[in-house]
Amino acid sequence: MKKLPLLLLVLALAGFALGLIHLFHLRFEAGDNYPPYSSLRSDPLGTKALYESLGTLVSARRYFRPLARLGDGADTTLFYFGAEADSLRFTSTQFKDLETFVRSGGRLVISLFPSFQTAWPGRWPPFGGAGGAGPLPATNPPPAAPPGLGPPPPKDPSAEMRSVAERWTLSFNHATLSRDANRYQPAIARRKTDSSLPATLRVGSALYFDKLDPAWRVLYARRESTNEYPVLIERPMGRGAVVLSADSYYFSNESLRRDRQAALLAWFVGASPQVIFDETHLGVQENPGIATLARQYHLEGVFFACLVLAGLFVWKNSASFMPPYEQPLARGRGEEVEGKDSAAGFINLLRRNITPTDLLKVCLEQWNAHLAPARRPPVAKLEAMQKVIDAENRREPAERDPVRTYREFCQILSRPSGVGLSRFELNNPQNTTRENP
């Protein structure tokens, strides 16, 4: 019966753990904890369906590292989904890495997050960045160091960043979308070139590209009376090309289910046998560590082996594989008193069976029976011992001291024969009879 509560506790903990694992599984299976247009997200706002579909046709992989490690882009398409137009800013080194990727034969596809109006400028100018003011000066700025003395002030990384619009000569603007029941209605964009693409395209964003460099080629544009608003453009660069899309809806799971544009998606991929889905700009970045290296080199088996060894070590220290010794068994049955040796046990035995008044008598009897015949003490010593006994017997029982009498015996037996008498012999010179008390 005592094991029943423990069993119920174990079952309850196991059920709780399984339920928690199931909740985490449901949470990560949907992927809604990842940013919109992430290839790790399987809800309507994700691009996991496109990633898995392309994985059956070409080599598709996710990218979680900085752009500096992008490397050569030959026969590779890089998808950069769901980027904010205002956040498309890179340092000169990052621009160089991207352009090197494209010029070596890569295809860079950047699709923007849907936007419906121009962002309101903040009350205060932005800190650093292209076209922005620097940080507000302090009320009492510290005195500047003399020229040539002290380290130079640290550089602000944001001050070196430039926008894509400035680097590649274009601008972002917004055109009004019709609105119905508090919801923006998609606009229709028409094909401008490349007859292999669909004739029309639904655009769910008010964003469009303006002030384009002649190197840009417009593929789709919205038409509002006499104005045209480009929403999908392409620019050749070296052996590759850069593609900008004003909307990311075409790549989403929802689009692949409701309004699949297979020809358009195939055009985005191009002839590249390798496709990379960038996750770094969405905040999903790989932080190298021990766990990352273990996964990279497939050391999961080593981890589980160490876990098993740790379990065996705990088991070894909690349960003995050797049969127990007799001494621990006797201690467990109460047959042995801890902290006592054999002498202490013998003393306890004497205390239980011999009274203090009979102790000296028993000692003399045992001495006469076992030691006296073997050692044969002189008659003078025996007579001296008898005198000590007689003197002790004449005392009142309350005044008798067995310890003192025992010491007198030891002194008589230890001194050489014929050497002086004890204090009892000096005090009692008369003859006495030999008898035990």
Secondary structure in CASP SS format (residue, H / E / C, confidence):
PFRMAT SS
TARGET T0000
AUTHOR 0000-0000-0000
METHOD secondary structure of the structure
MODEL  1
M C 1.00
K C 1.00
K H 1.00
L H 1.00
P H 1.00
L H 1.00
L H 1.00
L H 1.00
L H 1.00
V H 1.00
L H 1.00
A H 1.00
L H 1.00
A H 1.00
G H 1.00
F H 1.00
A H 1.00
L H 1.00
G H 1.00
L H 1.00
I H 1.00
H H 1.00
L H 1.00
F H 1.00
H H 1.00
L H 1.00
R H 1.00
F H 1.00
E H 1.00
A H 1.00
G C 1.00
D C 1.00
N C 1.00
Y C 1.00
P C 1.00
P C 1.00
Y C 1.00
S C 1.00
S C 1.00
L C 1.00
R C 1.00
S C 1.00
D C 1.00
P C 1.00
L C 1.00
G C 1.00
T C 1.00
K H 1.00
A H 1.00
L H 1.00
Y H 1.00
E H 1.00
S H 1.00
L H 1.00
G H 1.00
T C 1.00
L C 1.00
V C 1.00
S E 1.00
A E 1.00
R E 1.00
R E 1.00
Y E 1.00
F C 1.00
R C 1.00
P C 1.00
L H 1.00
A H 1.00
R H 1.00
L C 1.00
G C 1.00
D C 1.00
G C 1.00
A C 1.00
D C 1.00
T E 1.00
T E 1.00
L E 1.00
F E 1.00
Y E 1.00
F E 1.00
G E 1.00
A E 1.00
E C 1.00
A H 1.00
D H 1.00
S H 1.00
L C 1.00
R E 1.00
F E 1.00
T C 1.00
S H 1.00
T H 1.00
Q H 1.00
F H 1.00
K H 1.00
D H 1.00
L H 1.00
E H 1.00
T H 1.00
F H 1.00
V H 1.00
R H 1.00
S C 1.00
G C 1.00
G C 1.00
R E 1.00
L E 1.00
V E 1.00
I E 1.00
S E 1.00
L E 1.00
F C 1.00
P C 1.00
S C 1.00
F C 1.00
Q C 1.00
T C 1.00
A C 1.00
W C 1.00
P C 1.00
G C 1.00
R C 1.00
W C 1.00
P C 1.00
P C 1.00
F C 1.00
G C 1.00
G C 1.00
A C 1.00
G C 1.00
G C 1.00
A C 1.00
G C 1.00
P C 1.00
L C 1.00
P C 1.00
A C 1.00
T C 1.00
N C 1.00
P C 1.00
P C 1.00
P C 1.00
A C 1.00
A C 1.00
P C 1.00
P C 1.00
G C 1.00
L C 1.00
G C 1.00
P C 1.00
P C 1.00
P C 1.00
P C 1.00
K C 1.00
D C 1.00
P H 1.00
S H 1.00
A H 1.00
E H 1.00
M C 1.00
R E 1.00
S E 1.00
V H 1.00
A H 1.00
E H 1.00
R H 1.00
W C 1.00
T C 1.00
L C 1.00
S E 1.00
F E 1.00
N E 1.00
H E 1.00
A C 1.00
T C 1.00
L C 1.00
S C 1.00
R E 1.00
D E 1.00
A C 1.00
N C 1.00
R E 1.00
Y E 1.00
Q C 1.00
P C 1.00
A E 1.00
I E 1.00
A E 1.00
R E 1.00
R E 1.00
K C 1.00
T C 1.00
D C 1.00
S C 1.00
S C 1.00
L C 1.00
P C 1.00
A C 1.00
T E 1.00
L E 1.00
R E 1.00
V E 1.00
G C 1.00
S C 1.00
A C 1.00
L E 1.00
Y E 1.00
F E 1.00
D E 1.00
K C 1.00
L C 1.00
D C 1.00
P C 1.00
A C 1.00
W C 1.00
R E 1.00
V E 1.00
L E 1.00
Y E 1.00
A E 1.00
R E 1.00
R E 1.00
E E 1.00
S C 1.00
T C 1.00
N E 1.00
E E 1.00
Y E 1.00
P E 1.00
V E 1.00
L E 1.00
I E 1.00
E E 1.00
R E 1.00
P E 1.00
M E 1.00
G C 1.00
R C 1.00
G E 1.00
A E 1.00
V E 1.00
V E 1.00
L E 1.00
S E 1.00
A C 1.00
D C 1.00
S C 1.00
Y H 1.00
Y H 1.00
F H 1.00
S C 1.00
N H 1.00
E H 1.00
S H 1.00
L H 1.00
R H 1.00
R H 1.00
D C 1.00
R C 1.00
Q C 1.00
A H 1.00
A H 1.00
L H 1.00
L H 1.00
A H 1.00
W H 1.00
F H 1.00
V H 1.00
G C 1.00
A C 1.00
S C 1.00
P C 1.00
Q E 1.00
V E 1.00
I E 1.00
F E 1.00
D E 1.00
E C 1.00
T H 1.00
H H 1.00
L H 1.00
G C 1.00
V C 1.00
Q C 1.00
E C 1.00
N C 1.00
P C 1.00
G C 1.00
I H 1.00
A H 1.00
T H 1.00
L H 1.00
A H 1.00
R H 1.00
Q H 1.00
Y C 1.00
H C 1.00
L C 1.00
E H 1.00
G H 1.00
V H 1.00
F H 1.00
F H 1.00
A H 1.00
C H 1.00
L H 1.00
V H 1.00
L H 1.00
A H 1.00
G H 1.00
L H 1.00
F H 1.00
V H 1.00
W H 1.00
K H 1.00
N H 1.00
S H 1.00
A C 1.00
S C 1.00
F C 1.00
M C 1.00
P C 1.00
P C 1.00
Y C 1.00
E H 1.00
Q H 1.00
P H 1.00
L H 1.00
A H 1.00
R H 1.00
G H 1.00
R C 1.00
G C 1.00
E C 1.00
E C 1.00
V C 1.00
E C 1.00
G C 1.00
K C 1.00
D C 1.00
S H 1.00
A H 1.00
A H 1.00
G H 1.00
F H 1.00
I H 1.00
N H 1.00
L H 1.00
L H 1.00
R H 1.00
R H 1.00
N H 1.00
I C 1.00
T C 1.00
P H 1.00
T H 1.00
D H 1.00
L H 1.00
L H 1.00
K H 1.00
V H 1.00
C H 1.00
L H 1.00
E H 1.00
Q H 1.00
W H 1.00
N H 1.00
A H 1.00
H H 1.00
L H 1.00
A H 1.00
P H 1.00
A H 1.00
R H 1.00
R C 1.00
P C 1.00
P C 1.00
V H 1.00
A H 1.00
K H 1.00
L H 1.00
E H 1.00
A H 1.00
M H 1.00
Q H 1.00
K H 1.00
V H 1.00
I H 1.00
D H 1.00
A H 1.00
E H 1.00
N H 1.00
R C 1.00
R C 1.00
E C 1.00
P H 1.00
A H 1.00
E H 1.00
R C 1.00
D C 1.00
P H 1.00
V H 1.00
R H 1.00
T H 1.00
Y H 1.00
R H 1.00
E H 1.00
F H 1.00
C H 1.00
Q H 1.00
I H 1.00
L H 1.00
S H 1.00
R C 1.00
P C 1.00
S C 1.00
G C 1.00
V C 1.00
G C 1.00
L C 1.00
S C 1.00
R H 1.00
F H 1.00
E H 1.00
L H 1.00
N H 1.00
N C 1.00
P C 1.00
Q C 1.00
N C 1.00
T C 1.00
T C 1.00
R C 1.00
E C 1.00
N C 1.00
P C 1.00
END
